Amino acid sequence: MHTTLRVSIATTNKWRILGAFLTATALVLTPGGARSTLGAGDSGSVPADEAARNTPLPVVDAVNVGQTAAAPTSSREEGSQPPPVPEASIGVDFSHEIVPLLRGRCGQCHLGSKSEGGLSLDTRELILQSNTVVPGKPEESELLRRVMSDDPDERMPANGPALTAEQIDLLRRWIAIGMPWEEGFTFSGPRPAEARPLSLRPVELPPETAERKHPIDRLVGAYFDRRGLPFPAPAEPLRWFRRMSYDVIGLPPTAEEIAAFNADESPERYARWLKKRLDSKRAYAEHWLSFWNDLLRNDYTGTGYIDGGRKPITAWLYQALLDNMPYDEFVRRLVAPTPESEGFMRGIQWRGNVNASQRTELQFSQNSAQVFLGINMKCASCHDSFIDHWTLKDAYGLAAITANEPLEIYRCDKPTGETAQARFVYPELGSIDGNAPREERLRQYAGLLTDPKNGRTARTIVNRIWHRLMGRGMVHPVDDMGRPAWDESLLDYLAGYLMEHDWNLKQLIEHICSSQIYAAVSSPPHSDDSDGYVFRGPHPKRLTAEQFADTLWQLTDTGPEKAAFTPPGEKDAAWFRTSLTAADRLQLALGRPMRDVVVSTRPEDVTTLQAWDLAIGPEFHEALKRGSERLIGRFAEKASDELIRYVYLSTLSREPTDAEIEIALGILTGKQETAPPSRSEAAQAFDENGVVDFLWIVLMLPEFQTVY
């Protein structure tokens, strides 16, 4: 059977359609929270709420990239492989290769107070201002031409021997991949110790007003007042409902829940539905499991699991989330663990010879400092940090807490002959007894991390939760808690709230989600914030890989039948959430990490690999095919527009417009060039390939892929 479809990807035009997809997905996080307007006949953007009401379903050839084509099978081809990763992106280490090269061979003339020829290499910004480097284009970079020159009058460096071929190639590859730079690093010296006191500061809340009753809104409102900014308007109710549902349990509201939400006229409607989501213990645990798996390097497959060099903690972690274990107890059990929770602090026993900074003791230092304190100890595990005040002895001091034997300090992978002494990074809180047994040292460390005088631990987790819910942390990036917050009072208020409420993370989430600022319209960072970040409200967020897939499974009732981890009582589940399964190619393309390292934030950018797998990947194609078969069976005897309404409500949390219904009917029946059936006709006339294409189009919408 042949199906004529405007969205078809025939062999002759698949690259043009893939290009159209890349263009469309690039609009996911455009200013103003806009969605694609392909169906309106242009590629511009409109405000999100307005677009949701008025923009019809996109038809790809409306932007002149697709053509009517006959496809003998599905509208997406299978089996094609993505292009290889460019060689230029492999093997460039900024901290250990680029920094020593620039410091050693260029520093005499171009670092610190010296900027001969107008070139300073102190920061990336100064290099770019010199116009000597074009990121991504080494062949157009004057810096590279000068170091390669044979003319002694223009060759750099002017003094000493020329750079070796290997050093030149390193510079070329670094420029080719965009000149990546460690955030915050400057050759002028490390950032001084943060000015923020370790203990939480008392916060005086602004007076309550009729408009601002919630403590968070009072603090945020005062912040806006100081900057002459208006408090953002509230988002539409269904947009809040979708946002809150994805944030709390990782799934959108069902069509039935939307009907019940719309019928609820109580002034407590928002609070009631938020509470209902938080009380969904399994849904909550299975959603937040991904967040903690990323942070704690926990997975189902990967390096070390087969040969015993790594231990999973999934069963313990799932139960901790199910029980809403207090966060201070959660930290203590990970740092001074039981056999069920020891996988995090054990790290990964890499095979073969590895850098000294990757010993399991140093992994413990790096990971515990990053996850619980927002401290980057990776640089300091090799040498004194270039970017802040942490030193090699700080990193090894934490590592010595877990060491079973004397731990020699290595600097840049070379032994120093000095033995590390167990110590905490904030000695004013207390000390670690280096002569105590290992288990006791770990208990002491856990106690210092959760000491009521240690505000750093509470600040770090509330900042992570705020980032998760609002799209950006109060301190950015979230793993560099030495930086100032955009509002220090709000940070300390929330950290104090968490500690005062028995470290209850669910209660913290409820507190944030019940505020007016959480319920406000979303707004991406403004391009005019040149003097630093200015908070204006929640940011749009991309769906995670798990949210994307779980929405499809909930929509079609066709999720994975086997889990890598089966929670107690779910052995006979019809399908399992994606967080409970091993990552497949589609999940990895959508941004699910390998988890060999701590991952605190996932990338927001759309990648070519993601575009490729969503356009022609076999895993996604098979999932859509199974889903279409299930939906055709479910809606066969119902009016043809009911399936369309169901898909829209289940994915976008809104009704389709009349224009969208008309276009969708043509796609579903393969009658785009003729009159589609009336809405009252039964859906049994739907073509399987047409349903596959309809699902694909809706799931490609920026409106679906974004939580506004």
Secondary structure, DSSP 8 states (H G I E B T S, - for coil): --EEETT---GGGHHHHHHHHHHHHTTTTBTTTB---GGGTSS----HHHHHHH-----GGGGT----EEESS-SS----------GGGSS--IIIIIHHHHHHHHHHHHSTT--GGG---SSHHHHHHTT---TT-GGG-HHHHHHH---TTT-SSSSSS---HHHHHHHHHHHHTT----TT--TT------SS-SS----------SS--SHHHHHHHHHHHHHT-----B--HHHHHHHHHHHHHSS---HHHHHHHHH---TTHHHHHHHHHHT-HHHHHHHHHHHHHHHHT--SSSTTTTTTS----HHHHHHHHHTT--HHHHHHHHHS--TTTTHHHH----SS---GGGSHHHHHHHHHHHHHH----TGGGTSS-SSSS--HHHHHHHHHHH-SS--EEEETTEEEEEE-----S-TTT----TTS-HHHHHHHHHHHHT-TT-HHHHHHHHHHHHHHHHSS-SSSSTT-TTS--S-HHHHHHHHHHHHHTTT-HHHHHHHHHTSTTTTB------TT-TTS----S---EE--HHHHHHHHHHHHT---S--SS--TT-TT-SS--GGGS---HHHHHTT----SS--SS---S--HHHHHHHHH-HHHHHHHHHHHHHHHHHHTTSBHHHHHHHHHHHHTSS---HHHHHHHHHHHHT-SSS----TTSBGGG--HHHHHHHHHHHHH-HHHHEE-
